């Protein structure tokens, strides 16, 4: 069995741009905004970075296909830069590359950057990509809202739950995220909404209304990672450790036979099981203090609570309505506002989630700070329920004084 990366890599510094309709800024500006914060946080010079990873998804409409946009925008000292993409887990994929480089000994300090500039494209949703064989044969004319609306219907059918109860829980999720975002100056949408606002919003794909869907925005986030030894040398005893970083892509089972019931995300369950094992977590319900999950739609967040093992099968509706995942609940979720209020610039989202967990664990989340969390989880889901890639990352405090 591979031994994994637990505690072999720590986050030395992180940065995040303001997300939103950044008409005045290009992707280079957003990357610089995030990088300047991360570099100052890490307390190092950029000439100390050994390698970098750039996560961009819609490269034709946004930033470019190579690593040069990052190298040139940040004036990096001719170090290797690798551009990656992996659907909505692109930002986490950049972090995975940097983390593995440090864990392997190939780099002492590495940079992960995720960025996406979508508003300038003029698309109301995500841009259309050139389709390949799988999309043409299996998913013709599919949309993200339509696909996740089917997840909602399947969830109710599998667990014999009433759609009205699910819609009320979905509304609670959206209201919760908007309330949390009021305390986050970097969030795109900072306006409180009510349950009635959500339930009466124009329908997009039943049962998903407009306020059940995350928006399109521009943004960037980055992390500087290093070995624990480097962190000690720099006097950073508060560096946050990466306890686990797991990735699970679909292999075709979901849409090629009847083994999948349509009411859950198989890849999240697999990635979560691996991540808990890597991090040494036996009971996630007791271990996880704060989390960020891929709430592209409100129903997605709800279903993910079960896929991550935090709610019992069929009980996420009740847990959501009982406030289990609220700011003052047992396991606060989307404490920064989530995708719902940040929007979803694809390349940046995974690192933006890590940024919030990093701030919370270090006690630096200002007005939204929780009471001394020590273990945080971030989860991405890229694609649609029957064809996707899921990532689960676990972060924790590490005493580097020893």
Secondary structure as a PSIPRED ss2 file (coil, helix, strand):
# PSIPRED VFORMAT (PSIPRED V4.0)

   1 X C   1.000  0.000  0.000
   2 X C   1.000  0.000  0.000
   3 X C   1.000  0.000  0.000
   4 X C   1.000  0.000  0.000
   5 X C   1.000  0.000  0.000
   6 X C   1.000  0.000  0.000
   7 X C   1.000  0.000  0.000
   8 X C   1.000  0.000  0.000
   9 X C   1.000  0.000  0.000
  10 X E   0.000  0.000  1.000
  11 X E   0.000  0.000  1.000
  12 X E   0.000  0.000  1.000
  13 X E   0.000  0.000  1.000
  14 X E   0.000  0.000  1.000
  15 X E   0.000  0.000  1.000
  16 X E   0.000  0.000  1.000
  17 X C   1.000  0.000  0.000
  18 X C   1.000  0.000  0.000
  19 X C   1.000  0.000  0.000
  20 X E   0.000  0.000  1.000
  21 X C   1.000  0.000  0.000
  22 X C   1.000  0.000  0.000
  23 X C   1.000  0.000  0.000
  24 X C   1.000  0.000  0.000
  25 X C   1.000  0.000  0.000
  26 X C   1.000  0.000  0.000
  27 X H   0.000  1.000  0.000
  28 X H   0.000  1.000  0.000
  29 X H   0.000  1.000  0.000
  30 X H   0.000  1.000  0.000
  31 X H   0.000  1.000  0.000
  32 X H   0.000  1.000  0.000
  33 X H   0.000  1.000  0.000
  34 X H   0.000  1.000  0.000
  35 X H   0.000  1.000  0.000
  36 X H   0.000  1.000  0.000
  37 X H   0.000  1.000  0.000
  38 X H   0.000  1.000  0.000
  39 X H   0.000  1.000  0.000
  40 X H   0.000  1.000  0.000
  41 X H   0.000  1.000  0.000
  42 X H   0.000  1.000  0.000
  43 X C   1.000  0.000  0.000
  44 X C   1.000  0.000  0.000
  45 X C   1.000  0.000  0.000
  46 X H   0.000  1.000  0.000
  47 X H   0.000  1.000  0.000
  48 X H   0.000  1.000  0.000
  49 X C   1.000  0.000  0.000
  50 X C   1.000  0.000  0.000
  51 X E   0.000  0.000  1.000
  52 X E   0.000  0.000  1.000
  53 X E   0.000  0.000  1.000
  54 X E   0.000  0.000  1.000
  55 X E   0.000  0.000  1.000
  56 X C   1.000  0.000  0.000
  57 X C   1.000  0.000  0.000
  58 X C   1.000  0.000  0.000
  59 X C   1.000  0.000  0.000
  60 X C   1.000  0.000  0.000
  61 X C   1.000  0.000  0.000
  62 X C   1.000  0.000  0.000
  63 X C   1.000  0.000  0.000
  64 X C   1.000  0.000  0.000
  65 X C   1.000  0.000  0.000
  66 X C   1.000  0.000  0.000
  67 X C   1.000  0.000  0.000
  68 X H   0.000  1.000  0.000
  69 X H   0.000  1.000  0.000
  70 X H   0.000  1.000  0.000
  71 X H   0.000  1.000  0.000
  72 X H   0.000  1.000  0.000
  73 X H   0.000  1.000  0.000
  74 X C   1.000  0.000  0.000
  75 X C   1.000  0.000  0.000
  76 X C   1.000  0.000  0.000
  77 X C   1.000  0.000  0.000
  78 X C   1.000  0.000  0.000
  79 X C   1.000  0.000  0.000
  80 X E   0.000  0.000  1.000
  81 X E   0.000  0.000  1.000
  82 X E   0.000  0.000  1.000
  83 X E   0.000  0.000  1.000
  84 X E   0.000  0.000  1.000
  85 X C   1.000  0.000  0.000
  86 X C   1.000  0.000  0.000
  87 X H   0.000  1.000  0.000
  88 X H   0.000  1.000  0.000
  89 X H   0.000  1.000  0.000
  90 X H   0.000  1.000  0.000
  91 X H   0.000  1.000  0.000
  92 X H   0.000  1.000  0.000
  93 X H   0.000  1.000  0.000
  94 X H   0.000  1.000  0.000
  95 X H   0.000  1.000  0.000
  96 X H   0.000  1.000  0.000
  97 X H   0.000  1.000  0.000
  98 X H   0.000  1.000  0.000
  99 X H   0.000  1.000  0.000
 100 X H   0.000  1.000  0.000
 101 X H   0.000  1.000  0.000
 102 X H   0.000  1.000  0.000
 103 X H   0.000  1.000  0.000
 104 X H   0.000  1.000  0.000
 105 X C   1.000  0.000  0.000
 106 X C   1.000  0.000  0.000
 107 X C   1.000  0.000  0.000
 108 X C   1.000  0.000  0.000
 109 X E   0.000  0.000  1.000
 110 X E   0.000  0.000  1.000
 111 X E   0.000  0.000  1.000
 112 X E   0.000  0.000  1.000
 113 X E   0.000  0.000  1.000
 114 X E   0.000  0.000  1.000
 115 X E   0.000  0.000  1.000
 116 X E   0.000  0.000  1.000
 117 X C   1.000  0.000  0.000
 118 X C   1.000  0.000  0.000
 119 X H   0.000  1.000  0.000
 120 X H   0.000  1.000  0.000
 121 X H   0.000  1.000  0.000
 122 X C   1.000  0.000  0.000
 123 X C   1.000  0.000  0.000
 124 X C   1.000  0.000  0.000
 125 X C   1.000  0.000  0.000
 126 X C   1.000  0.000  0.000
 127 X C   1.000  0.000  0.000
 128 X C   1.000  0.000  0.000
 129 X C   1.000  0.000  0.000
 130 X C   1.000  0.000  0.000
 131 X C   1.000  0.000  0.000
 132 X C   1.000  0.000  0.000
 133 X H   0.000  1.000  0.000
 134 X H   0.000  1.000  0.000
 135 X H   0.000  1.000  0.000
 136 X H   0.000  1.000  0.000
 137 X H   0.000  1.000  0.000
 138 X H   0.000  1.000  0.000
 139 X C   1.000  0.000  0.000
 140 X C   1.000  0.000  0.000
 141 X C   1.000  0.000  0.000
 142 X C   1.000  0.000  0.000
 143 X C   1.000  0.000  0.000
 144 X H   0.000  1.000  0.000
 145 X H   0.000  1.000  0.000
 146 X H   0.000  1.000  0.000
 147 X H   0.000  1.000  0.000
 148 X H   0.000  1.000  0.000
 149 X H   0.000  1.000  0.000
 150 X H   0.000  1.000  0.000
 151 X H   0.000  1.000  0.000
 152 X H   0.000  1.000  0.000
 153 X H   0.000  1.000  0.000
 154 X H   0.000  1.000  0.000
 155 X H   0.000  1.000  0.000
 156 X H   0.000  1.000  0.000
 157 X H   0.000  1.000  0.000
 158 X H   0.000  1.000  0.000
 159 X H   0.000  1.000  0.000
 160 X C   1.000  0.000  0.000
 161 X C   1.000  0.000  0.000
 162 X C   1.000  0.000  0.000
 163 X H   0.000  1.000  0.000
 164 X H   0.000  1.000  0.000
 165 X H   0.000  1.000  0.000
 166 X H   0.000  1.000  0.000
 167 X H   0.000  1.000  0.000
 168 X H   0.000  1.000  0.000
 169 X H   0.000  1.000  0.000
 170 X H   0.000  1.000  0.000
 171 X H   0.000  1.000  0.000
 172 X H   0.000  1.000  0.000
 173 X H   0.000  1.000  0.000
 174 X H   0.000  1.000  0.000
 175 X H   0.000  1.000  0.000
 176 X H   0.000  1.000  0.000
 177 X H   0.000  1.000  0.000
 178 X H   0.000  1.000  0.000
 179 X H   0.000  1.000  0.000
 180 X H   0.000  1.000  0.000
 181 X H   0.000  1.000  0.000
 182 X C   1.000  0.000  0.000
 183 X C   1.000  0.000  0.000
 184 X C   1.000  0.000  0.000
 185 X C   1.000  0.000  0.000
 186 X C   1.000  0.000  0.000
 187 X C   1.000  0.000  0.000
 188 X C   1.000  0.000  0.000
 189 X C   1.000  0.000  0.000
 190 X C   1.000  0.000  0.000
 191 X C   1.000  0.000  0.000
 192 X C   1.000  0.000  0.000
 193 X C   1.000  0.000  0.000
 194 X C   1.000  0.000  0.000
 195 X H   0.000  1.000  0.000
 196 X H   0.000  1.000  0.000
 197 X H   0.000  1.000  0.000
 198 X H   0.000  1.000  0.000
 199 X H   0.000  1.000  0.000
 200 X C   1.000  0.000  0.000
 201 X C   1.000  0.000  0.000
 202 X C   1.000  0.000  0.000
 203 X E   0.000  0.000  1.000
 204 X E   0.000  0.000  1.000
 205 X E   0.000  0.000  1.000
 206 X C   1.000  0.000  0.000
 207 X C   1.000  0.000  0.000
 208 X E   0.000  0.000  1.000
 209 X E   0.000  0.000  1.000
 210 X H   0.000  1.000  0.000
 211 X H   0.000  1.000  0.000
 212 X H   0.000  1.000  0.000
 213 X E   0.000  0.000  1.000
 214 X C   1.000  0.000  0.000
 215 X C   1.000  0.000  0.000
 216 X C   1.000  0.000  0.000
 217 X C   1.000  0.000  0.000
 218 X E   0.000  0.000  1.000
 219 X E   0.000  0.000  1.000
 220 X E   0.000  0.000  1.000
 221 X E   0.000  0.000  1.000
 222 X E   0.000  0.000  1.000
 223 X E   0.000  0.000  1.000
 224 X E   0.000  0.000  1.000
 225 X E   0.000  0.000  1.000
 226 X E   0.000  0.000  1.000
 227 X C   1.000  0.000  0.000
 228 X H   0.000  1.000  0.000
 229 X H   0.000  1.000  0.000
 230 X H   0.000  1.000  0.000
 231 X H   0.000  1.000  0.000
 232 X H   0.000  1.000  0.000
 233 X H   0.000  1.000  0.000
 234 X C   1.000  0.000  0.000
 235 X C   1.000  0.000  0.000
 236 X C   1.000  0.000  0.000
 237 X C   1.000  0.000  0.000
 238 X C   1.000  0.000  0.000
 239 X C   1.000  0.000  0.000
 240 X E   0.000  0.000  1.000
 241 X E   0.000  0.000  1.000
 242 X E   0.000  0.000  1.000
 243 X E   0.000  0.000  1.000
 244 X E   0.000  0.000  1.000
 245 X E   0.000  0.000  1.000
 246 X E   0.000  0.000  1.000
 247 X E   0.000  0.000  1.000
 248 X E   0.000  0.000  1.000
 249 X E   0.000  0.000  1.000
 250 X C   1.000  0.000  0.000
 251 X C   1.000  0.000  0.000
 252 X C   1.000  0.000  0.000
 253 X H   0.000  1.000  0.000
 254 X H   0.000  1.000  0.000
 255 X H   0.000  1.000  0.000
 256 X H   0.000  1.000  0.000
 257 X C   1.000  0.000  0.000
 258 X C   1.000  0.000  0.000
 259 X C   1.000  0.000  0.000
 260 X C   1.000  0.000  0.000
 261 X C   1.000  0.000  0.000
 262 X C   1.000  0.000  0.000
 263 X C   1.000  0.000  0.000
 264 X C   1.000  0.000  0.000
 265 X C   1.000  0.000  0.000
 266 X H   0.000  1.000  0.000
 267 X H   0.000  1.000  0.000
 268 X H   0.000  1.000  0.000
 269 X H   0.000  1.000  0.000
 270 X H   0.000  1.000  0.000
 271 X H   0.000  1.000  0.000
 272 X H   0.000  1.000  0.000
 273 X H   0.000  1.000  0.000
 274 X H   0.000  1.000  0.000
 275 X H   0.000  1.000  0.000
 276 X H   0.000  1.000  0.000
 277 X H   0.000  1.000  0.000
 278 X H   0.000  1.000  0.000
 279 X H   0.000  1.000  0.000
 280 X C   1.000  0.000  0.000
 281 X C   1.000  0.000  0.000
 282 X C   1.000  0.000  0.000
 283 X C   1.000  0.000  0.000
 284 X H   0.000  1.000  0.000
 285 X H   0.000  1.000  0.000
 286 X H   0.000  1.000  0.000
 287 X H   0.000  1.000  0.000
 288 X C   1.000  0.000  0.000
 289 X C   1.000  0.000  0.000
 290 X E   0.000  0.000  1.000
 291 X E   0.000  0.000  1.000
 292 X E   0.000  0.000  1.000
 293 X C   1.000  0.000  0.000
 294 X C   1.000  0.000  0.000
 295 X C   1.000  0.000  0.000
 296 X C   1.000  0.000  0.000
 297 X E   0.000  0.000  1.000
 298 X H   0.000  1.000  0.000
 299 X H   0.000  1.000  0.000
 300 X H   0.000  1.000  0.000
 301 X H   0.000  1.000  0.000
 302 X H   0.000  1.000  0.000
 303 X H   0.000  1.000  0.000
 304 X H   0.000  1.000  0.000
 305 X H   0.000  1.000  0.000
 306 X H   0.000  1.000  0.000
 307 X H   0.000  1.000  0.000
 308 X C   1.000  0.000  0.000
 309 X C   1.000  0.000  0.000
 310 X C   1.000  0.000  0.000
 311 X C   1.000  0.000  0.000
 312 X C   1.000  0.000  0.000
 313 X C   1.000  0.000  0.000
 314 X C   1.000  0.000  0.000
 315 X C   1.000  0.000  0.000
 316 X H   0.000  1.000  0.000
 317 X H   0.000  1.000  0.000
 318 X H   0.000  1.000  0.000
 319 X H   0.000  1.000  0.000
 320 X H   0.000  1.000  0.000
 321 X H   0.000  1.000  0.000
 322 X C   1.000  0.000  0.000
 323 X C   1.000  0.000  0.000
 324 X C   1.000  0.000  0.000
 325 X C   1.000  0.000  0.000
 326 X C   1.000  0.000  0.000
 327 X C   1.000  0.000  0.000
 328 X C   1.000  0.000  0.000
 329 X C   1.000  0.000  0.000
 330 X C   1.000  0.000  0.000
 331 X C   1.000  0.000  0.000
 332 X E   0.000  0.000  1.000
 333 X E   0.000  0.000  1.000
 334 X C   1.000  0.000  0.000
 335 X C   1.000  0.000  0.000
 336 X C   1.000  0.000  0.000
 337 X C   1.000  0.000  0.000
 338 X H   0.000  1.000  0.000
 339 X H   0.000  1.000  0.000
 340 X H   0.000  1.000  0.000
 341 X H   0.000  1.000  0.000
 342 X H   0.000  1.000  0.000
 343 X C   1.000  0.000  0.000
 344 X C   1.000  0.000  0.000
 345 X C   1.000  0.000  0.000
 346 X H   0.000  1.000  0.000
 347 X H   0.000  1.000  0.000
 348 X H   0.000  1.000  0.000
 349 X H   0.000  1.000  0.000
 350 X H   0.000  1.000  0.000
 351 X H   0.000  1.000  0.000
 352 X H   0.000  1.000  0.000
 353 X H   0.000  1.000  0.000
 354 X H   0.000  1.000  0.000
 355 X H   0.000  1.000  0.000
 356 X H   0.000  1.000  0.000
 357 X H   0.000  1.000  0.000
 358 X H   0.000  1.000  0.000
 359 X H   0.000  1.000  0.000
 360 X H   0.000  1.000  0.000
 361 X H   0.000  1.000  0.000
 362 X C   1.000  0.000  0.000
 363 X C   1.000  0.000  0.000
 364 X C   1.000  0.000  0.000
 365 X C   1.000  0.000  0.000
 366 X H   0.000  1.000  0.000
 367 X H   0.000  1.000  0.000
 368 X H   0.000  1.000  0.000
 369 X C   1.000  0.000  0.000
 370 X C   1.000  0.000  0.000
 371 X C   1.000  0.000  0.000
 372 X C   1.000  0.000  0.000
 373 X C   1.000  0.000  0.000
 374 X C   1.000  0.000  0.000
 375 X E   0.000  0.000  1.000
 376 X E   0.000  0.000  1.000
 377 X E   0.000  0.000  1.000
 378 X E   0.000  0.000  1.000
 379 X E   0.000  0.000  1.000
 380 X E   0.000  0.000  1.000
 381 X E   0.000  0.000  1.000
 382 X E   0.000  0.000  1.000
 383 X E   0.000  0.000  1.000
 384 X E   0.000  0.000  1.000
 385 X C   1.000  0.000  0.000
 386 X C   1.000  0.000  0.000
 387 X E   0.000  0.000  1.000
 388 X E   0.000  0.000  1.000
 389 X E   0.000  0.000  1.000
 390 X E   0.000  0.000  1.000
 391 X E   0.000  0.000  1.000
 392 X E   0.000  0.000  1.000
 393 X E   0.000  0.000  1.000
 394 X E   0.000  0.000  1.000
 395 X E   0.000  0.000  1.000
 396 X E   0.000  0.000  1.000
 397 X E   0.000  0.000  1.000
 398 X C   1.000  0.000  0.000
 399 X C   1.000  0.000  0.000
 400 X C   1.000  0.000  0.000
 401 X C   1.000  0.000  0.000
 402 X C   1.000  0.000  0.000
